[in-house]
Each structure stands twice: as C-alpha cells, then as structure tokens.
Amino acid sequence: MAARTVLRVLLAMDGARPNDDVLRAVWSLLEPEQLELTGLYVEDEDLLRAAGLPCLREISRSGTESALDSTRLALDMATEVATARRAFDALAQRLIQEHGRFGHHFTVARGRINEVFDRAAADSDFVMVTRAHGGAGPRRRLGRSIVRLAQQPKHVLFVNEPWASGSSVAVLHDNGPGLRSAARLAAAQELRLVIVMPVAATPPTATNLPANTTVRQLVRWEEEAIAELCLREDARLLVLPPFPDIDWAELLVSLVDRLPSSLLKLAPTPRAPGR
C-alpha cells in the first residue's frame, strides 16, 4: 500500500490571526491526503530580558513614553497566547468540518525568535507567515529568519493582509511546474491568472489554463519591473517558482516588503531516485 501524502504546515501565530481562505488555498494547491497543522507562538526571550533593564523605555503608538514593565509585558504576552490558541482551535474545527479529521496542535515556545522559528520551520514542509501589511506582526519579529526561509528548499507563503484583496494570481513562468500550481490557485480562488514571461520566451503550452488567462512579458525579472506589474494587474498572490539562477533570498525579501500582494515561494521539485 502506498504511503499517504502528509503535508506538515507551520503557521506563525503572532501578529495576525489565521485566515481560513489562505489555508483553503494551500489545500487546493498541494492537494494533500493528510494535513498536519502546527500553530506556533514564540515568547520572545530577548524582549522579556530587556524589560528587566531599568534604562529601557517604551513608546506607544500615540507617542506616550513610559518605563518598560516586565510584569505587564508578561501578562500581555499571556493574553496574546490565549487569544492565538482560541483562534487556532476555532480554525482547526472549521477545517475539520470541511475536510475531515487531520492532525493539529498549538505550540508555545520561549526563546530567541529566530532560533525557535528556524527549528520549527526545519521540521515542516510548508511554512506560512502572516502579517498586517505595512510592517506589523511577525515579519518584523522574525528578522533574519525571513531571509533564511527564502533560501530553504521548501514552500513558503508570506501572507500580506488582507488576503482577500486583489483580483489575480501572477506567476513568473518558464514552462515549469509553477504554472500548474498558479493555475490551480487561480481556479480555486476564482481569480484571473497572469502569466509573466521573459520577452521572446516560448508561450505556455498547457491546455487546462483558466479562460481568463493573460500573458505579460518583462525584459528582465527585476524587483522594480515585477513590483510594477503586480500592482498593474491587481495581484492577490505572486507565485515564484524555484529558478536556480535567481537569488530569491534577496529579491523575495524586497518584494515582501514592497508589495501589498502575498508571495508564494515554491520548493524545487525533488529529483527521481538515480537521476
């Protein structure tokens, strides 16, 4: 009997609530036989230690300055954990009603944000980081981890909220498997599909593309040109296939900060044994 396909999904839970539609999109993209969902909340050890130092001050969004209170910070963090746990449990129950039973657990870890998140991501097949667009949430807290995620050979979805904005799925395309993934996502989300190709490249040969598919050409796949195209096409999601000759670690991080759309970095397709 063939082994069941189990997709291990890591969901960063601090900074934004989980989105049902995003996980439905992940399901339609990878079509797993079984899904294991882990919600991770990291209690920032560095921040808790810093709160105990007498010289540090806290500035609120209104501009009010006060002493950084370690006791209040710990209470606030505990409240965030409880809120995140409730949101995760409610999400899991809704998905169970739709897809049947699947593995799910909520994890709270205390430590340095980068180190804890890196360890958890290493044991996952698909990593999802959600943040409110404009810099709030785990994008800021994760720091260098976002660069390491861009370098890892796994699927990574950076969700800029709100997910439901945008009317298309854009994909950088070179006649590889990324087009099939983008087409499935566009169909599942009922969005336009925008295929972005280099000038003079061979047109896509797939016959099962959505009817509302558009092909656009770029002279160079550079940050400025890609960002402008995504804005013109009102992209909800930009799909980045694993092109080996492009430094995605730098380009992807710049695009995550620059674009209102979400970004999906696809993992390389595993080679068949003996090849």
C-alpha positions in Angstrom: 0.0 0.0 0.0 1.4 3.4 -0.9 2.2 5.8 1.8 -0.2 8.6 2.4 0.9 12.1 1.4 1.2 14.1 4.7 1.8 17.8 4.4 3.3 19.4 7.5 2.2 23.1 7.7 3.8 25.6 10.2 1.7 28.6 10.9 3.2 31.6 12.7 0.5 32.7 15.1 1.8 36.1 16.4 0.9 39.4 14.8 -2.2 38.3 12.8 -5.0 35.7 13.1 -5.1 32.7 10.8 -7.1 33.0 7.7 -9.4 30.2 6.6 -9.2 31.2 2.9 -5.5 31.1 2.9 -5.4 27.5 4.2 -8.1 26.5 1.7 -5.8 27.9 -1.0 -2.9 25.8 0.4 -5.1 22.7 0.4 -6.1 23.3 -3.3 -2.5 24.0 -4.3 -0.9 20.8 -2.9 -3.9 18.5 -2.5 -2.5 16.6 0.4 -4.1 13.3 1.5 -3.5 14.3 5.1 -2.5 17.6 6.7 -0.7 18.3 10.0 -1.1 21.9 11.1 1.1 23.4 13.8 0.4 26.8 15.2 3.5 28.4 16.7 3.6 31.3 19.2 7.1 32.3 20.3 7.5 34.1 23.6 10.4 36.5 22.9 13.1 35.8 25.4 15.2 38.8 24.4 12.2 41.1 24.9 11.4 39.7 28.3 15.0 40.1 29.4 15.2 43.6 28.1 12.1 44.5 30.0 14.0 43.9 33.2 16.6 46.6 32.4 16.0 49.9 34.1 17.3 52.1 31.3 14.8 51.0 28.6 11.7 53.0 27.8 8.5 52.0 25.9 6.9 54.4 23.4 3.3 53.7 22.5 1.7 54.4 19.1 0.3 57.6 20.5 3.8 58.8 21.4 3.4 58.3 25.2 6.7 57.2 26.8 6.8 55.0 29.9 9.0 52.5 31.7 9.1 49.0 30.2 7.3 46.9 32.8 8.3 43.3 32.7 5.3 42.1 34.7 2.8 43.9 32.4 4.7 42.6 29.4 4.5 39.0 30.6 0.7 39.4 31.2 0.2 41.0 27.8 2.1 38.1 26.2 0.0 35.5 28.1 -3.1 37.3 26.8 -1.8 37.1 23.3 -1.1 33.4 23.7 -4.6 32.7 24.9 -6.1 34.7 22.0 -3.9 32.9 19.5 -4.8 29.5 20.9 -8.5 30.2 20.7 -8.2 31.4 17.1 -6.1 28.4 16.1 -8.5 25.9 17.8 -11.5 27.6 16.1 -9.7 27.4 12.7 -8.9 23.7 13.2 -12.5 22.9 14.0 -13.8 24.7 10.9 -11.3 22.9 8.6 -12.2 19.5 10.2 -15.8 20.1 9.3 -14.8 20.8 5.7 -12.1 18.2 5.1 -12.4 15.6 7.8 -10.1 15.0 10.7 -6.4 16.0 10.5 -3.5 16.5 12.8 -3.3 19.9 14.5 -1.5 21.2 17.6 -0.7 24.6 19.1 2.8 25.1 20.4 4.2 27.8 22.7 7.9 28.1 22.9 10.1 30.6 24.8 13.4 31.6 23.3 15.0 33.8 20.7 12.5 34.4 17.8 14.9 33.5 15.0 16.2 30.3 16.6 12.9 28.9 17.7 11.2 29.6 14.4 14.1 28.2 12.4 13.9 24.9 14.3 10.2 24.6 13.8 10.5 25.5 10.1 13.1 22.8 9.6 10.6 20.2 10.5 7.9 21.5 8.2 7.0 21.1 4.5 5.1 24.3 4.2 5.7 27.5 6.2 3.1 30.3 6.4 3.9 33.7 7.8 1.1 36.2 8.1 1.5 39.9 8.8 -0.6 43.0 8.6 0.7 44.9 5.5 2.9 47.9 6.5 5.3 46.1 8.8 3.4 44.9 11.8 3.5 41.4 13.2 5.9 38.5 12.7 7.7 40.0 9.7 9.4 42.4 11.9 9.8 40.0 14.8 11.2 37.2 12.7 14.1 39.4 11.5 16.7 37.4 9.7 14.5 34.3 9.6 12.7 35.6 6.6 15.9 35.6 4.6 16.7 32.0 5.7 13.2 30.9 4.8 13.7 32.3 1.3 16.9 30.2 1.0 15.3 26.9 2.2 14.1 24.3 -0.3 10.5 24.3 0.8 7.2 26.0 0.1 6.9 29.4 1.9 3.9 31.6 1.8 4.2 35.2 3.0 0.7 36.5 3.5 0.2 40.3 3.5 -3.2 41.1 5.0 -5.9 41.3 3.9 -5.7 38.1 1.9 -9.0 38.7 0.1 -7.7 41.9 -1.7 -6.6 41.6 -5.3 -8.2 40.1 -8.4 -5.5 37.9 -9.9 -2.7 35.3 -9.3 0.5 36.2 -11.1 3.2 33.7 -11.8 6.7 34.1 -13.1 6.8 31.3 -15.7 9.4 29.4 -17.7 7.2 26.4 -18.8 7.9 24.7 -15.4 5.6 23.3 -12.7 4.9 26.7 -11.2 2.3 27.4 -13.8 0.3 24.4 -12.9 0.3 25.5 -9.2 -0.7 29.0 -10.0 -3.5 27.8 -12.3 -4.9 25.6 -9.6 -4.8 28.5 -7.1 -6.4 30.9 -9.6 -9.2 28.4 -10.3 -9.8 27.6 -6.6 -9.9 31.3 -5.7 -11.9 32.3 -8.8 -9.2 34.8 -9.8 -7.6 35.9 -13.1 -4.3 34.1 -14.0 -1.5 36.4 -15.2 1.5 34.5 -16.7 4.7 36.6 -16.6 7.3 35.6 -19.2 10.6 36.9 -20.4 10.5 38.6 -23.8 10.8 36.1 -26.7 10.2 33.2 -24.4 8.1 30.2 -25.7 4.4 30.7 -24.9 2.8 28.3 -22.4 1.6 25.0 -23.9 -0.7 23.9 -21.1 -4.3 23.3 -22.3 -6.1 23.4 -19.0 -5.5 27.1 -18.1 -8.4 29.2 -16.9 -10.3 31.0 -19.6 -9.4 34.4 -18.1 -5.7 33.9 -18.5 -3.4 36.8 -19.6 0.3 36.7 -20.7 2.5 39.6 -19.9 6.2 40.0 -20.9 9.1 41.5 -19.0 12.5 42.3 -20.4 14.2 41.5 -17.1 12.9 39.8 -13.9 14.0 42.6 -11.5 12.3 43.9 -8.4 11.1 47.2 -9.9 9.6 45.5 -13.0 8.0 42.7 -11.1 6.5 45.0 -8.5 5.0 47.4 -11.1 3.4 44.5 -13.0 1.9 43.1 -9.8 0.4 46.5 -9.0 -0.9 47.0 -12.5 -2.5 43.5 -12.5 -4.0 43.9 -9.0 -2.3 40.7 -7.9 -3.6 39.0 -4.7 -0.7 36.5 -4.9 2.6 36.3 -6.7 3.9 32.8 -7.3 7.7 32.4 -7.5 9.0 29.1 -8.9 12.4 27.9 -7.8 14.6 29.3 -10.6 18.2 28.3 -9.7 19.8 31.3 -11.5 17.9 33.9 -9.5 18.9 35.0 -5.9 15.4 34.8 -4.4 16.8 35.3 -0.9 17.4 39.0 -1.8 14.6 39.5 -4.3 11.8 37.8 -2.4 12.5 39.7 0.8 12.4 43.0 -1.1 9.2 42.1 -2.7 7.6 41.0 0.5 8.2 44.5 2.0 7.3 46.3 -1.2 4.1 44.6 -2.4 0.6 44.6 -0.9 0.1 41.2 -2.5 1.1 37.9 -0.8 4.0 35.8 -2.2 4.4 32.1 -2.5 7.9 30.7 -3.0 7.7 27.1 -4.4 10.1 24.5 -3.4 12.2 22.7 -6.0 10.7 19.5 -7.4 12.5 16.5 -5.9 14.6 14.6 -8.4 13.7 11.0 -9.1 16.0 8.4 -7.5 19.0 7.7 -9.6 18.8 10.9 -11.6 
